[in-house]
Amino acid sequence: MFELASEASADRRAWQLATESIVVKIRWFGIIMGSVLVEMRQADLHSPMALRAILALGALYAALDTFFHRRGQVFLVSQPLFVSTMEALFIGLLCYFDTGLDSPFRWYYFLSTICCAIRYRPLIAWLTLLLHGLSLLSLAAVLSPNRRVGGLTSVTLIFVVLAWATWAVSALANLLKATGRRLEVANAALEQHGAELEERISEHLADLRASQARLIHQEKMAAFGLLSAGIAHEVGNPLAALSSLVQMLRRRQPDLYTDSKLELAERQLVRIQRIIRELVDFSRPASELKTRFRLGDSIDDALGIAKYYHRTKERSIQSQIPADLPPVEAPRDHVSQIILNLLLNAIDATTKQGEILLQAAFDHSEGKLLLEVHDDGCGIPIADQARIFNPYFTTKTRGTGLGLFISRQMVESMNGTLSFRSEPGVGTTFTLLLPVATDVKAHSESEFVGPEA
C-alpha cells in the first residue's frame, strides 16, 4: 500500500515538473505582452503607472517560479488555491486599472485556467474557475457604469467560456496522464521482457560455450588416446624384442658383471612397459558407468600419471587417505581425471621444493567423501577468483582453460561439488565432495574416520 502511494506521489511530481516548464513560459508570455500593451495604449488607460507596478509584481513572481523550476522544484506546489487566488486578484486589478470588463487583460483568466487545469487535478481547476468568477463579479461591482461594458452579460459569457476551457483542458490533461501511465507500464513490461530475453540469451550462450568446451576436450582426449595407442603399438614391439634378447642372454649364464647389467636392462624395460601401459589405460575412452571403488585407488591412478610430468620431481606430494573410508559411487575414470587436473594445477602453482598435500575424510554434515588438494604456491589473484571455473580462462602460457571447467561439470554430474579457497602468496586449497555408495552410507557414517569439514 505504501509503495503504491509512493509511486502515485512520484508520478504526480513528475507530471508537475513536466508541466511547470509550460506554465513558466505562459507566465512570461503574459508579462511581456501585458507590458507591450501598456506601452502601446498609454493614452487610453485608466492608470498606466498602477499597471506597470502590478506587472512588475507579476514579473517578480514569474522570476521566483523560474528560479525554482531551474532547481527541479515547483514554487508553492502544495498551495495551488492560494496561487489561484493571487492570480484572480492580479488579473482583476489589471482589468480595473485598464479599461474595465473589455480590457485585453481579461484573457489572462484563460491563461490562468489553462495553467491550473494542466498542472492539478480537476477539483483544483474547478475551484480556480469559481475564484475567477468571483473576481469577475467583484470587478463588475466596483467599476463605474461607463467602464462596465456588457455588464452581467459580458461576465456570464466570460464565465461560460472559462468553464468550457476548464473542462476541455482538464479532460485533455487527464487523457495525457492516462496515456503516460499506460506508456510507462508498457515500457516497464518491455524492459522486463528485454531483460528476460537477455538472460535467456546469456544462458543459451553459456550452454553453447559449455557444449563447445566439452566437445573440444573430448576431441583432444580422443586424439590423445589414438596417439597413445599408436605409440604403445610402435614402441611395444621393439621392447618385446629387446626383452626377449635380454632373457636369452641371461639364460646363457654370463659372468656376474654381465648378468647384473642384463638384469638392470630387464628392469628398465619392464619399467618402460609399465609406463606405456599406464598411459594407454589413462587415455582410453572414459566410462560414464557409475561403479563402487576406493577413493585411494583413483588418487593412486592420478599420482601414477602425474609422476611423469616433468615438474613433479621437484615437488613434495604427500597424501593422507584413511584406509576405512566408505567406497565412492561414481564414474571412476572421471574421478581420476578430476584429481589429476587438481594435482597438475597444484604442481604448476608451486615452485621448486613446493609442498602438495592430499587429505581425505568423511564429511558428516554433507554425507559425502571430502578430498582436499592443498598447495603452498602463489595462490589465485583476487581479481581472477570469480572467473576460475569459466571456460577458456587460464593464467598459464600454454593452458587451454578447460581443466577446471570440465572438472566442475563432471563433479556436478555426479551430484558432488568442487570449490576452492585461496590466499595470494600463501596457497590454494581445492575441496572435492563426492557421493558415497548408497547402501553403506546409512549404517556406517559413525564408523568413518577423519575430521568433519
VOZAMAR-186775 format. One record per atom (N, C-alpha, C): x, y, z; residue in three letters. Coordinates in steps of 0.2 Angstrom, whole numbers, plus 2048, in hexadecimal, padded with zeros to 3 digits. Layout:
! VOZAMAR-186775
XYZALA/...
This chain:
! VOZAMAR-186775
8047FA800MET/800800800MET/804806800MET/809806804PHE/80E80C805PHE/81280D7FEPHE/8148077FBGLU/8178087F4GLU/81380B7EFGLU/80C8097EFLEU/80880C7EALEU/8078137EBLEU/8068157F1ALA/80681C7F3ALA/80C8207F1ALA/81281D7F2SER/8188207F0SER/8198217E8SER/81681C7E5GLU/81781C7DEGLU/8128217DBGLU/80C8227DEALA/8078277DCALA/80A82E7DDALA/80D82F7E3SER/8108357E5SER/8168377E0SER/81A8327DEALA/81F8337D9ALA/81C8357D2ALA/8178317D0ASP/8148337CAASP/81183A7CAASP/80E83C7CFARG/80B8437CFARG/8118487CFARG/8168477D3ARG/81C84C7D3ARG/81F84C7CCARG/8208467C9ALA/8238467C2ALA/81E84A7BDALA/81884A7BETRP/81384D7B9TRP/8138557BBTRP/8148577C1GLN/81485E7C3GLN/81B8617C0GLN/82085D7C1LEU/8278607BELEU/8268607B7LEU/82385C7B3ALA/82385C7ACALA/81E8627AAALA/8198637ADTHR/8148697ABTHR/81786F7ADTHR/81B86F7B2GLU/81E8767B5GLU/82187A7B0GLU/8258767ABSER/82987A7A6SER/82487E7A1SER/81E87B7A0ILE/81987E79CILE/8168847A0ILE/8148837A6VAL/8118887AAVAL/81688E7ABVAL/81C88D7ACVAL/8218937ACVAL/8218977A6VAL/8218937A0LYS/82189779ALYS/81B89B799LYS/81589879BILE/80F89B79AILE/80F8A279EILE/8118A17A4ARG/8128A77A9ARG/8168AD7A6ARG/81C8AB7A4TRP/8208B07A1TRP/81D8B379ATRP/8198AF797PHE/8168B1791PHE/8118B7793PHE/80D8B5798GLY/8088BA79BGLY/80B8C079DGLY/8118C07A1ILE/8148C67A3ILE/8178CA79EILE/81A8C7799ILE/81D8CB793ILE/8178CE78FILE/8128CA78DMET/80D8CD789MET/8098D378DMET/8088D2794GLY/8058D7797GLY/8098DD798GLY/8108DD798SER/8148E3798SER/8148E6791SER/8138E278CVAL/8138E5785VAL/80C8E9785VAL/8078E6787LEU/8008E9786LEU/8008EF78ALEU/8038EF790VAL/8038F6794VAL/8068FB791VAL/80C8FA78EGLU/8108FF78AGLU/80D901784GLU/8098FD781MET/8068FF77AMET/7FF90377BMET/7FC902781ARG/7F6905782ARG/7F590A788ARG/7FB90D78AGLN/7FB91178FGLN/7F6917790GLN/7F491978AALA/7EF91F78AALA/7E891C78CALA/7E691678AASP/7E091378CASP/7DF910793ASP/7E490F796LEU/7E490C79DLEU/7E29107A2LEU/7DF90D7A7HIS/7DD9107ADHIS/7E29127B2HIS/7E790E7B2SER/7ED90F7B7SER/7F390B7B5SER/7F790E7B0PRO/7FD90A7ADPRO/8029097B3PRO/80390D7B7MET/80890C7BCMET/8069067C1MET/8009067C3ALA/7FD9007C7ALA/7FE8F97C3ALA/7FD8F97BCLEU/7FE8F37B8LEU/8058F17B8LEU/8098F67B7ARG/8118F47B7ARG/8138F17BEARG/8108F47C3ALA/8128F17CAALA/80F8EA7CBALA/8098E97C8ILE/8068E27C9ILE/80A8DD7C5ILE/80C8DF7BFLEU/80F8DB7BALEU/8168D97BDLEU/8198DE7C0ALA/8208DD7C4ALA/81F8D87C9ALA/81A8D87CDLEU/8198D37D2LEU/8188CC7CFLEU/8148CC7C9GLY/8138C67C5GLY/81A8C37C3GLY/81E8C87C0ALA/8258C67BEALA/8298C37C4ALA/8288C67CALEU/82C8C37CFLEU/82A8BC7D1LEU/8238BB7D1TYR/8218B47D2TYR/8238AF7CDTYR/8238B27C6ALA/8258AD7C1ALA/82D8AC7C2ALA/8318B07C4ALA/8388AF7C5ALA/8398AA7CBALA/8358AB7D0LEU/8358A67D6LEU/83389F7D3LEU/82E89E7CFASP/82C8987CCASP/8318957C8ASP/8348997C4THR/83A8977BFTHR/8408957C3THR/8418987C9PHE/8478967CDPHE/84688F7D0PHE/84088E7D3PHE/83F8877D5PHE/83E8827D0PHE/83C8847CAHIS/83B87F7C5HIS/84287D7C2HIS/8478817C2ARG/84E8807C0ARG/85187B7C5ARG/84F87B7CBARG/8518777D1ARG/84D8707D1ARG/84986F7CCGLY/8458697CCGLY/83F8697D1GLY/83D86F7D3GLN/83786F7D8GLN/8328737D5GLN/82C8737D8VAL/8268777D6VAL/82487C7DCVAL/8248827DBPHE/8238887E0PHE/81C8877E2PHE/81B8877E9LEU/8158867ECLEU/8108817E9LEU/81487B7E8VAL/8108757E5VAL/80B8727EAVAL/80C8737F0SER/8078707F5SER/8018757F7SER/80187B7F4GLN/7FC8807F5GLN/7F98837EFGLN/7F687E7EBPRO/7F48817E4PRO/7EE8867E5PRO/7EA8857EALEU/7E488A7EALEU/7E68917ECLEU/7EC8917F0PHE/7EE8987F2PHE/7F189B7ECPHE/7F58977E7VAL/7F789A7E1VAL/7F189C7DDVAL/7EC8987DCSER/7E689A7D8SER/7E38A07DBSER/7E28A17E2THR/7E08A77E4THR/7E48AD7E3THR/7EA8AD7E3MET/7EF8B27E1MET/7EE8B47DAMET/7ED8AF7D6GLU/7ED8B07CFGLU/7E68B37CDGLU/7E18B17D0ALA/7DA8B47CFALA/7DA8BC7D1ALA/7DE8BD7D7LEU/7DE8C47D9LEU/7E38C87D5LEU/7E88C57D2PHE/7ED8C87CEPHE/7E98CA7C7PHE/7E68C67C4ILE/7E28C77BEILE/7DD8CC7BFILE/7D98CC7C5GLY/7D48D07C6GLY/7D68D77C6GLY/7DC8D87CALEU/7DF8DF7CALEU/7E28E27C4LEU/7E48DD7C0LEU/7E78DF7B9LEU/7E18E27B5LEU/7DB8DE7B5CYS/7D58E17B1CYS/7D28E77B4CYS/7D28E87BBTYR/7D08EE7BETYR/7D48F47BCTYR/7DA8F37BCPHE/7DF8F97BBPHE/7DF8FA7B3PHE/7DD8F57AFASP/7DD8F67A8ASP/7D68F97A6ASP/7D28F67A2THR/7CC8F979FTHR/7C68F57A2THR/7C78F17A7GLY/7C18EE7AAGLY/7BF8E77A7GLY/7B98E57A6LEU/7B78DE7A4LEU/7B98DD79DLEU/7BA8E2799ASP/7BD8E1792ASP/7C48E1791ASP/7C88E1797SER/7CF8E1796SER/7D28DB793SER/7D78DC78FPRO/7DB8D678DPRO/7DD8D1792PRO/7DE8D4798PHE/7E18D079EPHE/7DC8CA7A0PHE/7D58CB79EARG/7D18C67A0ARG/7D28BF79DARG/7D68BF798TRP/7D88B9795TRP/7DD8B5799TRP/7E08B979ETYR/7E58B57A3TYR/7E18B07A7TYR/7DA8B17A8TYR/7D78AC7ACTYR/7D78A57A8TYR/7D78A57A1PHE/7D889F79EPHE/7DF89C79FPHE/7E48A179FLEU/7EB89E7A0LEU/7EC89B7A7LEU/7E989E7ACSER/7E989C7B2SER/7E58957B3SER/7DF8957B0THR/7DB88E7B0THR/7DF8897ACTHR/7E288A7A7ILE/7E68857A3ILE/7EC8827A7ILE/7F08877AACYS/7F58857AFCYS/7F38817B4CYS/7EE8827B7CYS/7EB87E7BDCYS/7E98787BBCYS/7E58777B5ALA/7E28717B3ALA/7E786C7B1ALA/7ED86E7AEILE/7F28697ACILE/7F68677B1ILE/7F686B7B7ARG/7FB8697BCARG/7F88657C2ARG/7F18677C3TYR/7EE8647C9TYR/7E88607C7TYR/7E685C7CCARG/7E08587CBARG/7DA85C7CAARG/7D48597C7PRO/7CF85D7C4PRO/7CB8617CAPRO/7CB85F7D0LEU/7C88627D6LEU/7CB8697D7LEU/7D28697D6ILE/7D68707D7ILE/7D48747D1ILE/7D38727CBALA/7D28767C6ALA/7CB8797C6ALA/7C68757C8TRP/7BF8787C9TRP/7BF87D7CFTRP/7C287C7D4LEU/7C38817DALEU/7C68877D7LEU/7CB8867D3THR/7CE88C7D0THR/7C98907CCTHR/7C588C7C8LEU/7C08907C4LEU/7BB8947C8LEU/7B98917CELEU/7B58957D2LEU/7B889B7D5LEU/7BF89B7D7LEU/7C28A17D9LEU/7C38A67D3LEU/7C38A47CDHIS/7C48A97C8HIS/7BD8AC7C7HIS/7B78A77C8GLY/7B18AA7C7GLY/7AF8AF7CCGLY/7B28AE7D2LEU/7B18B37D8LEU/7B58BA7D6LEU/7BB8B97D3SER/7BF8BE7D1SER/7BB8C37CCSER/7B88BF7C7LEU/7B48C37C2LEU/7AE8C67C5LEU/7AB8C37C9LEU/7A58C67CCLEU/7A78CC7D1LEU/7AC8CC7D4SER/7AF8D17D9SER/7B18D77D4SER/7B48D57CELEU/7B78DB7CALEU/7B08DE7C7LEU/7AB8DB7C5ALA/7A58DE7C2ALA/7A28E27C8ALA/7A28E07CEALA/79F8E47D3ALA/7A28EA7D5ALA/7A98EB7D5VAL/7AD8F17D6VAL/7AE8F57D1VAL/7AD8F37CALEU/7AE8F87C5LEU/7A88FD7C4LEU/7AA9037C2SER/7A59087C0SER/7A19067BASER/79B9087BAPRO/7969067B4PRO/7999077ADPRO/79D90C7ACASN/7A090D7A5ASN/7A59087A4ASN/7A89057A9ARG/7AE9007A8ARG/7AB8F97A8ARG/7A58F87A9ARG/7A28F27AAARG/79E8EF7A3ARG/7A28EF79EVAL/7A08ED798VAL/79D8E6797VAL/7978E5795GLY/7948DE795GLY/7918DC79BGLY/7938DF7A1GLY/7908DD7A8GLY/7908D67A9GLY/78A8D37ACLEU/78A8CD7AELEU/78A8C87A8LEU/7888CA7A2THR/7888C679CTHR/7908C479ATHR/7948C979BSER/79B8C8799SER/79E8C379FSER/79C8C47A5VAL/79F8C07AAVAL/79D8B97A9VAL/7968B87A8THR/7948B17A7THR/7978AE7A1THR/7988B279BLEU/79B8AF795LEU/7A28AD797LEU/7A68B179AILE/7AD8AF79CILE/7AD8A97A1ILE/7A98A97A5PHE/7A88A37AAPHE/7A789D7A7PHE/7A289D7A2VAL/7A089779EVAL/7A689479AVAL/7AA899797VAL/7AF897793VAL/7B5894797VAL/7B689779DLEU/7BB8957A2LEU/7B988E7A4LEU/7B388D7A5ALA/7B08867A7ALA/7B28817A2ALA/7B088379CTRP/7B287E796TRP/7B987D795TRP/7BD882796ALA/7C5881796ALA/7C787D79CALA/7C487E7A2THR/7C68797A7THR/7C58727A6THR/7BE8717A4TRP/7BD86A7A2TRP/7C186779DTRP/7C286A797ALA/7C6868792ALA/7CD867794ALA/7D086B797VAL/7D786B799VAL/7D886579EVAL/7D48657A3SER/7D485F7A8SER/7D38597A5SER/7CF8587A0ALA/7CE85279DALA/7D4850799ALA/7D7855795LEU/7DD853791LEU/7E2851796LEU/7E385579CALA/7E98537A0ALA/7E884C7A3ALA/7E184A7A5ASN/7E08447A7ASN/7E283E7A2ASN/7E084079CLEU/7E283B796LEU/7E983A796LEU/7ED840796LEU/7F4840795LEU/7F783C79BLEU/7F483D7A1LYS/7F78397A7LYS/7F68327A6LYS/7F08307A4ALA/7EE8297A3ALA/7F282679EALA/7F3829799THR/7F8827793THR/7FF826796THR/80182B79AGLY/80882A79CGLY/8098247A1GLY/8048237A5ARG/80481D7AAARG/8048177A6ARG/8008177A0ARG/80081079CARG/80780F799ARG/80A815796LEU/810814793LEU/815812798LEU/81581579EGLU/81A8137A3GLU/81980B7A5GLU/8138097A6VAL/8128027A7VAL/8147FE7A1VAL/81380079BALA/8157FC795ALA/81D7FC795ALA/820802796ASN/827802796ASN/82A7FE79BASN/8277FE7A1ALA/82A7F97A7ALA/8297F27A5ALA/8237F07A1ALA/8237E979FALA/8287E879AALA/8297ED795LEU/82E7EC790LEU/8357EB793LEU/8367EF798GLU/83D7EE79BGLU/83E7E779EGLU/8387E57A1GLN/8397DF7A5GLN/8397D97A0GLN/8357D979AHIS/8367D4795HIS/83D7D4792HIS/8407DB791GLY/8477DB78EGLY/84C7D8793GLY/84B7D979AALA/8507D779EALA/84F7CF79FALA/8497CC79EGLU/8487C579EGLU/84B7C2798GLU/84A7C6792LEU/84D7C378CLEU/8547C378CLEU/8577C878FGLU/85F7C9790GLU/8617C3794GLU/85D7C2799GLU/85F7BC79EGLU/85F7B679BGLU/85A7B5797ARG/8597AE793ARG/85F7AD78EARG/8607B378BILE/8657B3786ILE/86C7B1789ILE/86D7B478FSER/8747B3792SER/8747AC795SER/86E7A9797GLU/86E7A2799GLU/87079D793GLU/86C79F78DHIS/86E79B788HIS/87579B785HIS/8777A1785LEU/87E7A2783LEU/88379E788LEU/88279F78FALA/88679B794ALA/885794792ALA/87F791791ASP/87E78A78FASP/882788789ASP/88278D784LEU/88578B77ELEU/88D78B77FLEU/88F790783ARG/897790784ARG/89978A788ARG/89478878DALA/896782791ALA/89677B78CALA/89177B788SER/891775783SER/89777577ESER/89977B77CGLN/89F77C778GLN/8A577A77BGLN/8A677C782ALA/8AB77A786ALA/8AC773787ALA/8A6770789ARG/8A676978AARG/8A8765783ARG/8A576777ELEU/8A7764777LEU/8AE765776LEU/8B176B777ILE/8B976C775ILE/8BD76777AILE/8BA767780HIS/8BE762785HIS/8BE75B783HIS/8B8759781GLN/8B775277FGLN/8BB750779GLN/8BB755774GLU/8BF75476EGLU/8C7754770GLU/8C9758774LYS/8D0758776LYS/8D275177ALYS/8CD74F77EMET/8CE748782MET/8CE74377DMET/8CA743778ALA/8C973E773ALA/8D073E76FALA/8D274476DALA/8D9744769ALA/8DE74176DALA/8DE743774PHE/8E3741778PHE/8E3739779PHE/8DD736779GLY/8DC72F77AGLY/8DF72C773GLY/8DD72E76DLEU/8E072B767LEU/8E872C767LEU/8EA732769LEU/8F2732769LEU/8F572D76ELEU/8F272D774SER/8F5728779SER/8F4721776SER/8EF71F773ALA/8EE718771ALA/8F471776BALA/8F571C767GLY/8FA71B762GLY/90171B764GLY/90271F769ILE/90971F76CILE/90A718770ILE/905716773ALA/90570F777ALA/90670A772ALA/90370A76CHIS/904705767HIS/90B705764HIS/90D70B762GLU/91470C75FGLU/91970A764GLU/91970C76AVAL/91E70B76FVAL/91E704772VAL/918701772GLY/9176FB775GLY/91B6F5772GLY/91A6F576BASN/91E6F0768ASN/9256F0769ASN/9296F6768PRO/9306F6769PRO/9326F4770PRO/92D6F6775LEU/92F6F477CLEU/92E6ED77DLEU/9296EA77AALA/9286E277BALA/92E6DF778ALA/9316E1772ALA/9376DE76FALA/93D6DF774ALA/93E6E5777LEU/9436E677BLEU/9436E2781LEU/93D6E1784SER/93C6DD78ASER/93D6D6789SER/93B6D3783SER/93D6CD781SER/9446CC781SER/9486D077DLEU/94F6D077DLEU/9536D0783LEU/9506D4788VAL/9536D478FVAL/9526CE792VAL/94C6CB792GLN/94B6C5795GLN/94F6BF792GLN/9506BF78CMET/9546BA788MET/95C6BA78AMET/95E6C178BLEU/9656C178DLEU/9666BF794LEU/9616C0799ARG/9626BF7A0ARG/9626B77A0ARG/95E6B379CARG/95E6AC79CARG/9646A979AARG/9696AC797ARG/96F6AA795ARG/9746AA79BARG/9726AC7A1GLN/9766AC7A7GLN/97C6B07A6GLN/97C6B77A5PRO/9826BB7A4PRO/9856BC7ABPRO/98B6C07AAASP/98E6C17B1ASP/98A6C67B5ASP/98C6C77BBLEU/9886CB7C0LEU/9876D27BELEU/98C6D57BBTYR/98C6DC7B9TYR/9866DD7B4TYR/9876D87AETHR/9836D97A9THR/97C6D77ABTHR/97B6D27AFASP/9746D07B2ASP/9716D67B5ASP/9756D97BASER/9726DF7BDSER/96F6E57B9SER/9736E67B4LYS/9716EB7AFLYS/96B6E97ABLYS/96B6E37A9LEU/9656E07A5LEU/95F6E17AALEU/9606DF7B0GLU/95A6E07B5GLU/9586E77B5GLU/95C6EC7B6LEU/95B6F37B6LEU/9576F57B0LEU/9596F27AAALA/9566F47A3ALA/94F6F17A3ALA/94E6EB7A6GLU/9476E87A6GLU/9436EC7ABGLU/9456EE7B0ARG/9416F27B5ARG/93F6F97B1ARG/9436FC7AEGLN/9417027AAGLN/93C7017A5GLN/93D6FB7A1LEU/9386FA79CLEU/9316F979FLEU/9316F57A5VAL/92B6F47A8VAL/9286FB7AAVAL/92C6FF7ADARG/92A7067AFARG/92770A7A9ARG/92A7097A3ILE/92770D79DILE/92170A79BILE/92070379BGLN/91A70079AGLN/91470279EGLN/9167037A5ARG/9117057AAARG/90E70C7A8ARG/9137107A7ILE/9117177A5ILE/90D71779FILE/90E71479AILE/90A714794ILE/903711796ILE/90370C79AARG/8FD70979CARG/8F870E79FARG/8FB7117A4GLU/8F87167A8GLU/8F571C7A4GLU/8F971E79FLEU/8F772379ALEU/8F1721796LEU/8F271B793VAL/8EC71878FVAL/8E6718794VAL/8E771579AASP/8E171479EASP/8DD71B7A0ASP/8E17207A1PHE/8DF7277A2PHE/8DB72A79CPHE/8DE729796SER/8DC72C790SER/8D672978DSER/8D4723790ARG/8CE71F78CARG/8C872378EARG/8C3723789PRO/8BD72678APRO/8BA726791PRO/8B872B794ALA/8B672B79BALA/8AF72879BALA/8AE7247A0SER/8A77207A1SER/8A27257A5SER/89C7257A3GLU/8977297A7GLU/8947257ACGLU/89571E7ACLEU/89271A7B1LEU/89471B7B8LEU/88F71C7BDLYS/89171D7C4LYS/8937167C7LYS/8987167CATHR/89B7107CETHR/89C7127D5THR/89D70C7D9ARG/8A070D7E0ARG/8A770C7E0ARG/8AB7117E3PHE/8B27107E3PHE/8B57147E9PHE/8BB7137EBARG/8BE7167F0ARG/8C171D7EDARG/8C07227F1LEU/8C37297EFLEU/8CA7287EELEU/8CD7247F3GLY/8D57247F2GLY/8D77217ECGLY/8D371C7E9ASP/8D571A7E2ASP/8D571F7DDASP/8D07237DDSER/8D07297D8SER/8D672E7D9SER/8D872F7DFILE/8DD7337E1ILE/8E47307DFILE/8E47297E0ASP/8EA7267DDASP/8EB7267D6ASP/8E57267D2ASP/8E57267CBASP/8E872D7C9ASP/8E57327CCALA/8E77397CAALA/8EF73A7CCALA/8F17387D2LEU/8F87397D3LEU/8FC7357CFLEU/8FA72F7CCGLY/8FE72B7C8GLY/8FF72E7C1GLY/8FA7337BFILE/8FB7367B9ILE/8FF73D7BAILE/8FD7407C0ALA/9017477C1ALA/9087467C2ALA/90A7407C4LYS/91273F7C6LYS/9167407BFLYS/91273F7B9TYR/9167407B3TYR/9167477B1TYR/91374C7B4TYR/9137537B2TYR/91A7557B5TYR/91D7597B0HIS/92475B7B1HIS/92675F7B7HIS/9207637BAARG/9217677C0ARG/9207637C6ARG/91D75D7C6THR/91B75A7CCTHR/9217587D0THR/9267567CELYS/92C7547D2LYS/92F7597D6LYS/92E75F7D5GLU/9307657D9GLU/92B7677DEGLU/9267637DFARG/9217657E4ARG/92075F7E9ARG/91E7617EFSER/91C75C7F4SER/91575A7F4SER/9137547F2ILE/90B7537F2ILE/90A74E7F8ILE/90674F7FCGLN/90474B802GLN/8FD74A802GLN/8FB744804SER/8F3742804SER/8F273F80ASER/8EC74180DGLN/8EA73E814GLN/8E273C812GLN/8E2735810ILE/8DC73280EILE/8DA72D813ILE/8D572D818PRO/8D472881CPRO/8D2722818PRO/8D371C81BALA/8D2716818ALA/8CB714818ALA/8C771681DASP/8C071481FASP/8BB71981CASP/8BD71D817LEU/8B8721815LEU/8B271D811LEU/8AC71F810PRO/8A771B80DPRO/8A971C805PRO/8A6717801PRO/8A87177FAPRO/8A471D7F6PRO/8A77207F1VAL/8A47257EDVAL/89F7217E8VAL/89A7257E6GLU/8957227E1GLU/8957287DCGLU/8997277D6ALA/89A72B7D1ALA/89E7287CBALA/89E72C7C5PRO/8A27297C0PRO/8AA72A7C2PRO/8AD7247C3ARG/8B47247C5ARG/8B97287C1ARG/8B87287BAASP/8BC72B7B6ASP/8BC7337B6ASP/8B57357B8HIS/8B473C7B9HIS/8B873F7BFHIS/8B773B7C4VAL/8BA73D7CBVAL/8C173D7CAVAL/8C47387C7SER/8CC7387C6SER/8CE73E7C2SER/8CA7407BDGLN/8CC7467B9GLN/8CB74C7BDGLN/8C674D7C1ILE/8C57537C5ILE/8CB7547CAILE/8CD74E7CDILE/8D274F7D2ILE/8D97507CEILE/8DA74E7C8LEU/8E074F7C4LEU/8E07567C3LEU/8DB7597C0ASN/8DA7607BFASN/8DC7657C5ASN/8D97637CBLEU/8DB7677D1LEU/8E27667D2LEU/8E57607D2LEU/8EC75F7D3LEU/8F17637CELEU/8EF7637C8LEU/8F37667C3LEU/8F376E7C4LEU/8ED7717C6ASN/8ED7787C8ASN/8F17797CEASN/8F17757D3ALA/8F47767D9ALA/8FC7767D8ALA/8FE7717D3ILE/9057717D1ILE/9077777CEILE/90377A7C9ASP/9057807C5ASP/9057867CAASP/9017867CFALA/90078C7D4ALA/90678C7D9ALA/90A7877DATHR/90F7877DETHR/9167887DBTHR/91B78A7DFTHR/92178A7DDTHR/9257847DFTHR/92C7847DDLYS/93077E7DFLYS/93077D7E7LYS/9307777E9GLN/92F7757F0GLN/9287777F3GLN/9237797EEGLY/91D77A7F1GLY/9197747F4GLY/9147757F8GLU/91176F7FBGLU/90A76F7F9GLU/9087697F8ILE/9017677F6ILE/8FE7627FAILE/8F87637FDLEU/8F575E802LEU/8EE75C800LEU/8ED756800LEU/8E67537FELEU/8E4750805LEU/8DE753807GLN/8DB75080DGLN/8D374E80BGLN/8D174880EALA/8CB74680DALA/8C7744814ALA/8C1745814ALA/8BD74481AALA/8B6743818ALA/8B274181DPHE/8AB74081CPHE/8A774681FPHE/8A474A81BASP/8A075081DASP/89A74E81FASP/89974E826HIS/89374C829HIS/88D751828HIS/88E758827SER/88975C826SER/88675C81FSER/88A75A81AGLU/888759813GLU/886751811GLU/88974D815GLY/888746814GLY/88C74380EGLY/89174780CLYS/895745807LYS/89D745808LYS/8A1742804LEU/8A8742805LEU/8AB749803LEU/8B074B807LEU/8B3751806LEU/8BA750804LEU/8BC7537FFLEU/8C37537FDLEU/8C675A7FCLEU/8CB75C7FFGLU/8CE7627FFGLU/8D57627FCGLU/8D67667F7VAL/8DD7667F3VAL/8E076D7F5VAL/8E576D7F9HIS/8E87737FCHIS/8EF7747F9HIS/8F077A7F7ASP/8F777C7F5ASP/8F97837F8ASP/9007837F9ASP/90378A7FCASP/90578E7F7ASP/90278E7F1GLY/9047927EBGLY/90279A7ECGLY/90279C7E6CYS/9017A47E5CYS/8FA7A67E7CYS/8F57A17E7GLY/8EE7A37E8GLY/8EB7A67E2GLY/8E57A77E2ILE/8E17AA7DCILE/8DF7B17DEILE/8E17B67D9PRO/8E07BD7DAPRO/8D87BE7DBPRO/8D77C37E0ILE/8D07C47E2ILE/8CB7C67DBILE/8CE7CA7D7ALA/8CB7CC7D1ALA/8C97C67CCALA/8CD7C07CDASP/8CC7BA7C9ASP/8C77B57CCASP/8C67B67D2GLN/8C27B07D6GLN/8BB7AF7D4GLN/8B87B57D1ALA/8B17B47CFALA/8B17B17C8ALA/8B67B07C5ARG/8B67AE7BEARG/8BA7A77BDARG/8BC7A47C3ILE/8C079E7C3ILE/8BD7987C0ILE/8B67987C0PHE/8B37927BDPHE/8B07947B6PHE/8B179A7B4ASN/8AF79B7ADASN/8B27977A7ASN/8AF7957A2PRO/8B279279DPRO/8B7797799PRO/8BD794797TYR/8C2798794TYR/8C679D798TYR/8C479D79EPHE/8C87A27A2PHE/8CE79E7A5PHE/8D47A17A4THR/8DA79E7A7THR/8DF7A47A8THR/8E47A27ADTHR/8EA7A77AETHR/8F07A47ABTHR/8F079E7A9LYS/8F579A7A6LYS/8F779C79FLYS/8FD79C79DTHR/8FF79E797THR/8FD799792THR/8FD792794ARG/8FB78D78FARG/8F478A791ARG/8F178D796GLY/8EA789798GLY/8E578B793GLY/8E0786793THR/8DA78778FTHR/8D478A793THR/8D478A79AGLY/8CF78D79EGLY/8C978979EGLY/8CA78279DLEU/8C477D79DLEU/8C47787A3LEU/8CA7787A6GLY/8CB7737ABGLY/8C67737B1GLY/8C67797B4LEU/8C277A7BALEU/8BA77B7B8LEU/8B977D7B2PHE/8B277E7AFPHE/8AF7777AEPHE/8B37727ABILE/8B176C7AAILE/8B07687B0ILE/8B57697B5SER/8B57657BBSER/8AF7677BFSER/8AD76D7BFARG/8A776F7C3ARG/8A176C7C0ARG/8A076C7BAGLN/89B7697B6GLN/89A7627B8GLN/8A075F7B8MET/8A07577B9MET/89D7567C1MET/8A075A7C5VAL/89E75A7CCVAL/89775B7CDVAL/8947607CAGLU/88D7627CBGLU/88975C7C8GLU/88B7597C2SER/8877537C0SER/88774D7C4SER/88C74D7C9MET/88C7477CEMET/8887497D4MET/88574F7D4ASN/8827527DAASN/8877537E0ASN/88C7567DEGLY/8917587E2GLY/8937607E1GLY/8987627E5THR/8997697E4THR/8A176A7E4THR/8A376F7E1LEU/8AA7717E0LEU/8AB7787E2LEU/8AF77A7E7SER/8B07817E9SER/8B77827EBSER/8B87887EDPHE/8BF78A7EEPHE/8BF7907F3PHE/8C57907F6ARG/8C77977FAARG/8CE7987F9ARG/8D079E7F8SER/8D67A07F6SER/8D87A77F9SER/8DF7A77FBGLU/8E17AD7FEGLU/8E87AF7FAGLU/8E87B47F6PRO/8EE7B67F2PRO/8F47B67F6PRO/8F97B37F3GLY/8FF7B27F6GLY/9007AD7FCGLY/8FA7AA7FEVAL/8FA7A5803VAL/8F979E800VAL/8F479D7FCGLY/8F27977FAGLY/8EB7967F8GLY/8E97907F5THR/8E278F7F3THR/8E07887F5THR/8DA7877F7THR/8D77817F9THR/8D177F7F5THR/8D177A7F1PHE/8CB7787EDPHE/8C77737F1PHE/8C17737F2THR/8BD76E7F6THR/8B876B7F2THR/8B97647F2LEU/8B47607EELEU/8B075C7F2LEU/8A975C7F1LEU/8A47587F4LEU/8A17537F0LEU/8A274C7F1LEU/8A07477EDLEU/89A7437F1LEU/8957407EDPRO/89073C7F0PRO/8937357F2PRO/8917327F8VAL/89372C7FAVAL/88E7277F7VAL/88F7207F8ALA/88B71B7F6ALA/88571B7FAALA/87F71B7F7THR/87971C7FBTHR/877717800THR/8797117FEASP/87870B803ASP/87C70B809ASP/88170F809VAL/88570F80FVAL/885715813VAL/88271A810LYS/882721813LYS/87E72181ALYS/87871E81AALA/87471F81FALA/87771C826ALA/879716825HIS/87B71282BHIS/88371382DHIS/887716829SER/88E71682BSER/89171D82CSER/88C72282CGLU/88F72982DGLU/89372A833GLU/891727839SER/89472883FSER/89B724840SER/89C72083BGLU/8A271C83BGLU/8A871F837GLU/8A6724833PHE/8AB72782EPHE/8AF72C832PHE/8B672B831VAL/8BA730834VAL/8BC736830VAL/8BF73B833GLY/8C1741830GLY/8BD746833GLY/8BF74C833PRO/8BC752836PRO/8B6754832PRO/8B1757835GLU/8AC75A832GLU/8AE76182EGLU/8AB762828ALA/8AD768825ALA/8A976E827ALA/
